[in-house]
Amino acid sequence: MTGILDGAVAIVTGASRGIGAEIAARLAAEGAGVVAAARSTAGRPGRLPGTLDETVDSINSAGGRAIAVPTDLADPAQRAALAAAAEREFGRVDILVNNAAIAYFSPAAEFDLGRAELMFAIGVHAPLHLSQLVLPGMRARGSGRICNITSDVARHPRVPPSRWGAKGTTTLYGMCKAALERFSSGLAAEVHGDGVAVNAIGPSKVVPTPGTVFHGVTTEDNPDAESPAVLAEAVLRLCGEESGGVSGRVLRSQDFLDELDKVARDA
């Protein structure tokens, strides 16, 4: 299988279901070797549908190449083992997609601190640590892409509040995503000139996934929702040469795709 990422190697976290599984499949379809990471496996499934084994089996059955690395991203040792497995199996890491996240929705004034620490461990500390692990190789080769998956909840709420803001339910999740966006732009500035592009990218609209449906954020049949395939396509094109090395930006999927299409039309 060949494509615009032929020969590249990508780590995709949170790849057992939803957006992560879609991104892993899309990158593999364009020739990337994929190292898929998540906690949910056939032997230890989560409460939501989808496992790492299903993602990898689907990719390999379609002619791609992927390996499953069961990983608890809250554990620094397992994060290091994930990066080591990628290097051992494929010899390099060209693309890192930090998609994994965990969300609890409670008002900030009542939020359990243990849950807050877990959310930051997976949604902020893991992207930082994994980036540290893959950056030496990227810098040595003079090329690399780090894509951090964000969300509109990173934006400041309106006051008086909207429906979600009235209960403060997305405050902690929004903190994690806001930190991820600031990390993305900051790291992009630090590695400017090294050939490594770092961006945060999120969906333009709510995406029906097992997680968002479970939490009641959206429904499977929401006519105004965005398919996970749209964000996966945006990530693919952000990782390819077509992006022109865009770095340090906070992007939305459909806006970015429209931007690339306009550039192509004007060329």
TORKE-475806 format. One line per 5 residues: number of its first residue (from 1); their letters; for each residue x, y, z of N, C-alpha, C. Coordinates in steps of 0.001 Angstrom, whole numbers, m for minus. Each point is the difference from the previous one (the first is absolute). Layout:
# TORKE-475806
NUM> A> X Y Z X Y Z X Y Z ~ ...
END
This chain:
# TORKE-475806
1> MTGIL> 855 m1193 0 m855 1193 0 890 1242 0 ~ m233 879 m960 783 1230 m91 m934 1191 2 ~ 556 1154 334 m790 1213 39 874 1167 360 ~ m608 1093 427 766 1209 264 868 m120 1246 ~ m243 m1019 821 828 m220 1184 823 m1275 m122
6> DGAVA> 200 m465 m1205 725 m1248 m209 1360 40 691 ~ 245 m974 867 1277 m89 694 48 713 1326 ~ m987 836 291 m25 710 1281 m508 m925 1103 ~ 306 373 1231 m427 m764 1172 m720 937 954 ~ m1178 m419 438 m824 856 858 m404 m724 1276
11> IVTGA> 97 699 1114 m610 m438 1251 m1327 734 127 ~ m1075 m732 262 m1316 600 219 m523 m498 1337 ~ m222 911 937 m513 m404 1308 m1522 94 28 ~ m597 m723 917 m1459 m37 65 m592 m620 m1249 ~ 651 m1059 m509 m345 m543 m1311 m963 m1175 52
16> SRGIG> m622 m254 1128 m896 m1153 93 m1382 276 m577 ~ m361 1267 m148 m1356 333 m457 m45 1460 m454 ~ m1144 388 m573 m262 1396 m288 1023 673 m896 ~ 347 1229 368 907 811 m807 1361 m661 m150 ~ 540 m556 1070 1320 m607 m59 61 m1171 m955
21> AEIAA> m1018 m862 36 m38 m1140 m910 m114 477 m1447 ~ m793 1047 m217 m172 540 m1352 1308 596 m521 ~ 714 729 843 1283 580 m413 1009 m1095 m314 ~ 76 m1002 867 939 m1102 m226 m263 m672 m1340 ~ m1272 m258 m303 m354 m652 m1256 324 877 m1205
26> RLAAE> m239 1297 131 235 915 m1140 1486 135 m285 ~ 814 106 1031 1446 95 m219 537 m1283 m611 ~ m495 m1138 489 448 m1283 m534 m409 m164 m1461 ~ m1194 489 m341 m481 m115 m1378 880 775 m971 ~ 732 982 509 905 788 m846 1454 m422 166
31> GAGVV> 208 m1214 542 1332 m582 m20 802 59 1275 ~ m513 648 1038 756 89 1250 m78 m1302 786 ~ 1109 m391 604 m39 m1054 998 m537 616 1284 ~ m979 m635 618 m687 592 1135 253 m801 1271 ~ 385 713 1036 120 m557 1340 m1200 518 777
36> AAARS> m966 m873 228 m1263 390 619 55 m276 1497 ~ m352 1013 786 88 m125 1456 m1342 323 644 ~ m368 m773 1003 m1202 237 789 m4 m1015 1138 ~ m954 139 901 m126 m961 1107 m935 m1154 m353 ~ m1016 260 m808 m1022 m1008 m271 503 m1031 m1009
41> TAGRP> 38 m1255 423 414 m1097 m864 m1062 m1092 42 ~ 170 m1000 m857 m955 m1102 m7 m23 m691 1360 ~ 1165 m101 629 69 m642 1306 m471 877 1140 ~ 84 1309 m195 m423 953 1031 m795 1123 m643 ~ m1207 m306 m484 m801 1040 m650 m486 1031 1005
46> GRLPG> m241 1209 m482 m553 1050 850 m1511 m68 9 ~ m612 987 621 m1465 12 71 m627 509 m1288 ~ 809 606 m867 m491 487 m1282 414 m960 m1110 ~ m759 m58 m1081 364 m903 m1098 1300 417 m667 ~ 739 m986 m485 1245 264 m712 1214 m438 791
51> TLDET> 912 m690 m675 1251 m421 640 1172 270 m936 ~ 1174 m8 577 1228 177 m760 152 m1112 m1035 ~ m352 m1224 389 126 m1138 m903 m877 182 m1241 ~ m1205 522 206 m897 223 m1135 572 1027 m964 ~ 569 1064 535 606 1030 m856 1132 m566 m828
56> VDSIN> 900 m719 649 1177 m542 m683 m380 m1093 m982 ~ m923 m878 391 m438 m1059 m913 m631 591 m1260 ~ m789 1066 172 m643 642 m1139 1037 598 m946 ~ 1009 650 546 1052 606 m822 770 m1070 m763 ~ 407 m1055 698 800 m1042 m639 m815 m787 m1019
61> SAGGR> m1284 m204 263 m864 m701 m953 m173 802 m1284 ~ 88 1330 125 m153 873 m1173 1303 165 m773 ~ 1062 m653 460 1273 75 m706 996 959 602 ~ m353 627 1114 927 899 674 889 m754 966 ~ 778 749 742 874 m619 992 m145 751 1311
66> AIAVP> m417 m719 1014 m186 618 1315 306 m1012 1090 ~ 467 498 1123 197 m837 1172 m748 633 1173 ~ m452 m850 899 m687 467 1200 975 4 1171 ~ 35 1114 712 820 90 1211 m914 441 1134 ~ m559 m945 747 m863 368 1124 755 903 963
71> TDLAD> m573 1158 301 722 1021 762 m942 748 925 ~ 369 75 1256 m663 917 935 805 1285 m30 ~ m503 1002 m680 761 1229 m215 182 829 1257 ~ m668 m374 1081 228 684 1273 1290 m457 649 ~ 596 m1073 m505 1206 m594 578 1222 385 m836
76> PAQRA> 931 781 536 1178 412 m774 809 m1175 m542 ~ 98 m1091 758 757 m1156 m467 m645 m621 m1226 ~ m1328 m36 m31 m684 m556 m1164 88 939 m1197 ~ 62 1301 255 207 937 m1107 1369 m232 m638 ~ 1007 m195 827 1348 m266 m509 33 m1315 m765
81> ALAAA> m729 m995 503 m48 m1297 m677 m687 115 m1355 ~ m996 872 m117 m676 222 m1275 969 552 m1036 ~ 736 1030 359 965 582 m932 1077 m1009 m380 ~ 433 m792 976 1020 m1016 m259 m522 m1078 m944 ~ m1272 m377 157 m594 m1007 m878 m63 495 m1439
86> AEREF> m325 1280 m175 m38 576 m1345 1381 m39 m650 ~ 999 382 752 1372 m14 m520 455 m1428 m303 ~ m360 m925 867 404 m1402 m185 m652 m616 m1226 ~ m1297 278 m200 m736 m613 m1108 274 678 m1331 ~ 86 1340 3 84 748 m1256 1310 777 m178
91> GRVDI> 762 172 1078 1290 658 m104 m7 1504 112 ~ m1190 603 73 m93 1450 61 m1432 400 321 ~ m199 1279 339 m1340 567 149 m1 1330 m725 ~ m826 114 m1029 m95 1226 m786 m1180 867 415 ~ m1042 m651 512 m1252 693 327 m465 m445 1377
96> LVNNA> m364 953 828 m603 m293 1296 m1355 690 51 ~ m1058 m788 176 m1345 549 141 m456 m239 1437 ~ m26 1069 779 m435 m73 1401 m1512 219 46 ~ m730 m1107 m83 m1456 69 m40 m649 m422 1312 ~ 663 m843 766 m622 m587 1193 m414 1066 1008
101> AIAYF> m1153 m222 589 m500 893 1046 m999 m780 841 ~ m225 479 1199 m1043 m548 849 m769 1177 573 ~ m1299 m146 120 m816 1139 427 m979 m400 1089 ~ m70 827 1004 m1048 m67 1018 m666 1367 1 ~ m1304 16 143 m736 1250 m90 m690 294 1324
106> SPAAE> 652 843 788 m544 448 1286 371 1467 180 ~ m775 756 763 371 1392 273 1372 83 660 ~ 771 1005 m374 1359 142 523 33 89 1525 ~ m986 645 594 m19 166 1452 m157 m1322 741 ~ m465 m1026 m734 m231 m1299 630 879 m1091 m596
111> FDLGR> 922 357 m891 721 m993 m785 956 m812 871 ~ m31 m1312 m172 902 m891 721 1438 223 m482 ~ 908 260 911 1368 336 m386 738 m1182 m613 ~ m347 m1200 433 617 m1175 m599 m364 m130 m1467 ~ m1269 268 m308 m424 m27 m1397 660 1117 m800
116> AELMF> 163 1155 616 665 1115 m683 1444 m365 m340 ~ 685 m620 944 1383 m410 m242 87 m1019 m1130 ~ m958 m924 m55 m6 m1002 m1069 m241 655 m1354 ~ m935 954 m44 m265 686 m1256 1230 729 m516 ~ 714 667 893 1204 719 m418 1131 m962 m354
121> AIGVH> 82 m1126 705 1042 m978 m306 m135 m513 m1421 ~ m1235 m306 m426 m227 m566 m1327 m78 1083 m1074 ~ m653 1122 328 m258 1022 m1010 1077 1057 m156 ~ 890 125 997 1031 1044 m66 1402 m574 215 ~ 179 m746 1093 1332 m520 300 451 m1027 m1036
126> APLHL> m920 m868 m446 378 m1003 m995 442 630 m1322 ~ m741 975 m551 491 653 m1220 1373 649 182 ~ 219 627 1158 1310 595 275 1088 m1069 5 ~ m228 m1076 760 1012 m1042 138 264 m713 m1321 ~ m1058 m366 m720 192 m681 m1276 739 891 m1000
131> SQLVL> m304 1288 25 726 927 m873 1486 30 357 ~ 297 3 1288 1397 m37 431 700 m1262 m488 ~ m743 m1108 m19 586 m1282 m392 269 m92 m1495 ~ m842 603 m823 174 m132 m1453 786 1151 m621 ~ 95 1119 695 657 1168 m585 1477 m204 m351
136> PGMRA> 793 m699 823 1411 m155 m394 165 m625 m1381 ~ m773 m1033 m289 93 m629 m1320 m491 907 m1108 ~ m1079 720 240 m526 923 m1004 1011 1094 m306 ~ 581 543 1050 985 1074 m211 1230 m516 m731 ~ 416 m1206 333 1179 m563 m660 m241 m198 m1487
141> RGSGR> m1233 m374 m372 m336 m196 m1408 m425 1295 m683 ~ m260 1040 777 m420 1277 m562 m1423 10 m501 ~ m837 m898 540 m1405 m20 m417 m837 m724 1041 ~ m1254 437 112 m919 m651 922 m1286 803 120 ~ m1057 m659 418 m1297 640 205 m571 m445 1339
146> ICNIT> m409 958 809 m701 m282 1253 m1355 678 m86 ~ m1052 m794 76 m1375 505 m78 m704 m277 1321 ~ m432 1033 655 m712 m128 1264 m1483 269 m224 ~ m839 m959 334 m1426 108 m282 m695 805 1096 ~ m599 1108 m400 m618 912 946 m1513 29 m195
151> SDVAR> m646 970 617 m1459 86 m16 m422 1438 241 ~ m1221 325 m406 m524 1341 248 m161 312 1484 ~ 14 m1014 854 m145 271 1443 1206 748 551 ~ 1079 85 m779 1161 785 438 m284 1495 m6 ~ m1006 400 m750 m321 1425 m100 m720 471 1260
156> HPRVP> 162 1264 307 m628 559 1197 m1514 18 m143 ~ m726 m404 1030 m1459 4 m74 m559 1408 99 ~ m1239 127 m424 m687 1272 135 m484 184 1435 ~ m37 1233 438 m587 348 1291 m952 1168 m232 ~ m1314 m160 267 m683 m1182 544 259 m1242 m852
161> PSRWG> m83 m1175 652 466 m1233 m634 m967 m582 m1010 ~ 560 m891 m835 m785 m789 m931 m576 m1193 753 ~ m592 m928 m736 m600 m1166 640 1014 m792 810 ~ 1178 m257 m597 1014 m769 728 605 833 1122 ~ 277 1261 m300 648 847 992 m840 213 1239
166> AKGTT> m1323 m111 m129 m874 226 1148 311 m946 1135 ~ 458 m1212 m337 346 m971 1032 1511 m129 177 ~ 746 702 m834 1453 m97 92 522 m1364 m384 ~ m769 m755 m780 353 m1393 m215 1238 m220 m870 ~ 356 938 m859 1160 m210 m868 1235 770 473
171> TLYGM> m44 580 1164 1110 848 444 1318 m766 70 ~ 19 m1157 635 1261 m748 134 471 m562 m1333 ~ m932 m497 m794 378 m496 m1325 520 1150 m856 ~ m644 1149 110 460 1176 m730 1391 447 439 ~ 290 m122 1290 1341 328 493 1053 m882 m658
176> CKAAL> m301 m1301 m107 947 m925 m626 255 371 m1458 ~ m1072 298 m728 160 317 m1411 663 1366 m206 ~ m292 955 874 664 1303 m92 1499 m150 249 ~ 356 m828 970 1418 m257 272 663 m678 m1197 ~ m719 m923 m639 541 m697 m1164 244 966 m1153
181> ERFSS> m904 947 m195 184 986 m1060 1215 888 277 ~ 136 435 1245 1151 852 348 1306 m773 m120 ~ m27 m1258 371 1168 m859 m182 365 m106 m1476 ~ m1007 m150 m845 247 m161 m1436 699 1213 m595 ~ m525 1180 282 614 1208 m556 1374 255 603
186> GLAAE> 139 m279 1287 1293 210 652 1067 m932 m524 ~ m340 m1278 m131 977 m955 m521 338 316 m1457 ~ m1006 416 m766 260 369 m1396 1041 1105 m88 ~ m91 973 903 982 1085 3 1387 m510 379 ~ 40 m926 953 1282 m523 462 726 m816 m1071
191> VHGDG> m762 m723 m827 639 m865 m1002 m13 629 m1388 ~ m385 1268 m81 11 692 m1286 1408 m50 m592 ~ 80 m409 m1252 1299 m107 m656 587 m1395 55 ~ m645 m906 760 493 m1375 108 m698 m952 m960 ~ m949 528 m782 m732 m853 m917 m1168 m733 627
196> VAVNA> m324 348 1234 m1097 m655 723 m1163 972 125 ~ m1166 m416 m474 m1204 821 86 m881 m510 1131 ~ m515 931 788 m867 m348 1135 m1271 838 m95 ~ m1141 m655 38 m1274 700 m87 m1041 m657 891 ~ m1004 769 358 m1194 m542 645 m1129 86 m1006
201> IGPSK> m769 m1066 m113 m1099 m5 m953 m1189 m727 617 ~ m1176 559 m213 m1215 m596 533 m1107 42 m1023 ~ m1101 m647 289 m1130 2 m932 m661 1355 m81 ~ m628 260 m1141 m730 1253 m172 m1360 m46 687 ~ m536 m1202 143 m1274 m215 675 139 m1200 926
206> VVPTP> m982 m198 845 29 m1154 882 19 m1280 m834 ~ 779 m977 462 148 m1275 m707 m670 m1115 800 ~ m939 m715 m595 m591 m1141 716 1012 m1137 123 ~ 438 m285 1187 896 m1108 294 m606 m777 1153 ~ 489 m1200 287 m524 m708 1166 63 834 1278
211> GTVFH> 1042 811 140 130 826 1196 m973 1158 52 ~ m102 760 m1099 m898 1156 19 m1461 m423 71 ~ m329 m1122 m605 m1371 m506 86 m297 m492 1412 ~ 955 m707 604 m179 m516 1361 m244 1127 994 ~ 739 1098 m152 m114 1119 941 m1164 936 m348
216> GVTTE> m720 m299 m1063 m1141 823 m356 360 1315 m658 ~ 1229 123 m493 427 1225 m670 m694 129 m1351 ~ m211 m1134 m665 m690 m27 m1284 m679 m1347 m151 ~ m622 m208 m1140 m636 m1272 m298 570 m551 m1291 ~ m181 m1290 m219 539 m627 m1199 m630 554 m1270
221> DNPDA> m1249 449 106 m713 473 m1187 m122 1516 m64 ~ 885 721 707 m24 1460 m16 295 512 m1407 ~ m950 661 m663 213 432 m1387 1020 1130 m126 ~ 308 677 1100 935 1122 m46 1398 m398 481 ~ 219 m1287 185 1285 m470 503 1003 m172 m1142
226> ESPAV> 1252 m206 386 1067 m224 m977 474 m1442 85 ~ 164 m634 m1119 517 m1368 m31 1454 m12 472 ~ 414 m1029 733 1413 m89 383 927 m80 m1198 ~ m539 m379 m1156 819 m73 m1206 515 1367 m435 ~ m739 1061 333 432 1349 m385 1265 387 760
231> LAEAV> 9 m221 1294 1190 311 793 1158 m895 m397 ~ m281 m1273 m281 1064 m910 m426 637 471 m1297 ~ m814 493 m934 526 524 m1261 857 1241 248 ~ m455 859 918 767 1201 317 1349 m350 622 ~ 9 m979 893 1262 m435 618 928 m578 m1061
236> LRLCG> m549 m826 m886 810 m565 m1084 680 1099 m798 ~ m773 989 m424 554 1048 m850 934 920 783 ~ m220 115 1301 912 775 837 1345 m700 115 ~ m16 m1335 m73 1237 m768 120 734 m158 m1323 ~ m669 316 m1101 616 m154 m1310 713 1254 m467
241> EESGG> 664 m133 m1109 757 1125 m554 m906 1132 m464 ~ m1252 m331 m278 m947 1000 m486 m189 1148 984 ~ 204 m281 1296 m218 1028 1014 1039 1108 m49 ~ 1106 m266 m683 1050 1008 m99 717 272 1305 ~ m36 m967 904 696 181 1271 m703 938 955
246> VSGRV> m1325 159 m139 m768 825 937 355 m397 1428 ~ 258 973 852 389 m312 1371 m421 1119 945 ~ m282 m391 1234 m335 977 1029 m1418 513 m55 ~ m876 m727 m683 m1369 476 m154 m1003 m858 761 ~ m1113 614 349 m1145 m701 572 m1058 m13 m1093
251> LRSQD> m288 m1168 m526 m796 m137 m1210 m1318 m715 277 ~ m954 215 m899 m1237 m758 m21 m76 m741 m1330 ~ m472 m1221 55 109 m933 m1112 m504 551 m1330 ~ m1272 384 m55 m567 423 m1272 609 1318 m472 ~ 284 898 932 641 1264 m375 1363 m263 m632
256> FLDEL> 753 m938 565 1326 m304 m526 m91 m654 m1376 ~ m944 m915 m153 m175 m635 m1307 m398 1037 m1055 ~ m877 920 370 m397 1061 m928 1196 879 m357 ~ 839 273 988 1196 822 m222 941 m674 m995 ~ 232 m1295 168 876 m722 m919 m581 m45 m1407
261> DKVAR> m1306 m201 m81 m643 m53 m1313 86 1350 m710 ~ m116 1096 755 106 1328 m592 1406 244 m526 ~ 997 m431 780 1388 150 m441 220 m761 m1293 ~ m558 m1226 m65 163 m820 m1206 m689 647 m1204 ~ m1167 593 231 m716 646 m1108 748 1236 m500
266> DA> 615 715 935 677 1242 m365 1389 m223 m577 ~ 523 m1191 148 1374 m268 m436 98 35 m1532
END
